[in-house]
């Protein structure tokens, strides 16, 4: 039997990064929530271990003041995974990690791998479709991560991010996640945009 892509020692090392101070949302609980979704949808994934690796690494480097967190996280993944699996598979994991910057599905050659990436991105955005109180707690946690941003700039920037999602034909890429989360996600994000603007849309 081949060695696991992520062994216990590597997971412990990554968990340490996610426990860093200031990670009010992008911490270990976020990773655990995505791993739970990956387990729930495991039968829909063509390479569950690769998706799990992308989950573990996608926010490994996180600094709210930086613009290249996903790139740095992808670089860390490459350095840690080299020698554990083939380069083509590592490239695919890197593509999934980097795609979390824009939440656009990467152009991968194999349709099954495209679907894996789409499911990963949908898992990452599933918080948008959470129950209203859970979504509100998430919004507050993200605001704490950006506590260095003055309120007017925060409101403008956050509203722009949420409006971008609302402007898409679908927030979620896969039918499973659209059915489960799309309606609530649109309700939550629209409500947040209204709150940030202090007026109805």
N, C-alpha and C positions, 0 to 999 in steps of 0.2 A: 504493500500500500504506500502511495506517495506521501511525502510530508505535507502537512497543511500549509496553505499559502501564508497564513498568519498564525504563528504559534503563540503559546501562552506568554512567553517573554516579550514578544513584540506587541501583543495586545496590552500588556501591562505598561510598557513604555509609552504607547499612544494614550492610554487612559490617563497617565500622568500629565500629558500635555493638556488634555481636556479638563483636568482639575485645576488648571491655573487660575489665579485670581482674576476677576473681571469678566469671566465667561458666564454671564448670567443666563444666556440662552444657548450659545454655541459650546456647550459643555458635554459632559459624559451622558447626562440624561437625554440629550438630543440624539446622540449616537445610539443609545440603548433603544430609543423609540424607533429609529430607522431599522435597526437590526431586528426588532420585533416584527415590523412590517415586512422585511425581507424574508423572515421565517414564514410569515403568514402567506406570502405570495411565492414561496420557493418553487412550487410546481410550475409557475409561469416563467421562471428564469432559466435561460439556457446555460448560464455559468454562474450559479449562486455564489460560489466562493469569490469570483472576481467582483461581483456586486458588493459583497460583504467587505472586501478589501477597499473598494472605492468609498464605501460608507465610513470605514474606520479612518481613512486618510483625508477625506474631502475638506474637513475643517481643522486638520491637525495643526496647521499654522493659522492663527487668527489674531489679527491686530486691527481693531476698528479704524485706526488711522491709516492703514495701508491699503493700496489698491491692487496688490498682487498676491493676496492670500492663497487663492486657488492655485496659482502658478507655483508658489513656494511649497504648498501642500503636495502638489504633483511631483515636484522635484524630490521632496522627502520620500514619497512613495517609490519613485524610481530607485533611489539609493538604497532603500530598505528591502525592496522586492527583487532587485537584481540578483540572480543566482538561485532564486526560489522557484522561478517558472520561466517560460520562454519570453523572449523580447516582444513578440507579437501580442501576447496576452498582457504584458506590462503596458505596452502602448495603448491597448484598449482600456485598461484601468485608468491610465493617465487621461485619456480622452474623456472618460466619465467624470473624473474629478474636475477637470478644467471646464466642463460643461455646466457645472453648478454655479459658475460665475454669471452666466446669462440665462440659464435654464432653457437653452435651445438644444435640441437633440443633436449630438455630433454625427457627422457623416462617416459611418462605419460600413465596411464592405458587406458584412453578413447581416441580413434582416433580423436574425435572432439576436445578434449583438446590439443592433439598433433598438430593439424592443427592451433589452436589458437596460440600456442607458435611459430610455424613456421611463421605464418603471422606477429606476433610481431617482430621476429628477422629480417624478411625481411623489415618491416617498418623502423627498426633501421638502416639498411644498405642502405636504398633507396637513401641516399645522394651520395653514390658511383655512382649511375646511373643518377645523376642530369646533367643538361646542363654543358658543360665544364667550363664556367665562374663561375657558382655556386659551382661546385666541387673544383675549384682552390681557391675560397674564403674559403671554408670549410677546405682545407689543410692548408691555411695560419692561420686560426683561431686555429686549433689544434696545429700548431707549436707555436703559442703564448702561449698556455696553457703549453707547454713544453719548455718555454724560458730558463729554468734553465739547459737544456741539451745542451752540446756543440755540434757544428754542425756535426762533423764526427760521433759521437754516434747517433745523431738524424737521420742522413741519413741512417745509417746501420739499426737502429731499425725500422724506418718507412718503409723502403724498405722490411724488413723481414715480417712485418705485411701485406703489400700489396701483396707480392709474395705468402703468404699463401692463400689469397683469390683467386688469379689467378690460383693457383695449384689445386683448388677444381674443381670437374666436373661441379658444378654450384655454383655461388656466392649466389644465392637466392634459397630458399627451395621450394617455391610454384610456380605453373605454371603462376599464375597471375603476380607475380613480375618478373619472368624470362622473360615473354613476354614484359613487360613494361620497365624493367631496365637493364637486363643482358648485352646486347650488349654494351650499353653506359658505364656501370660500368666497363666492361673489357677494353674498350678503355681508359677511364679515369685513371684506376689504372695502366695500362701498361705505359701510358704516364708519370704518376707520378714516377714510378720506373725508367724509363729512365732518367728523370730529376734529381732524387736523385743520380743516378749512374754517371751522366754526360756523358753517352754513350748509344747507342742503346742496347736493350735486346739481 
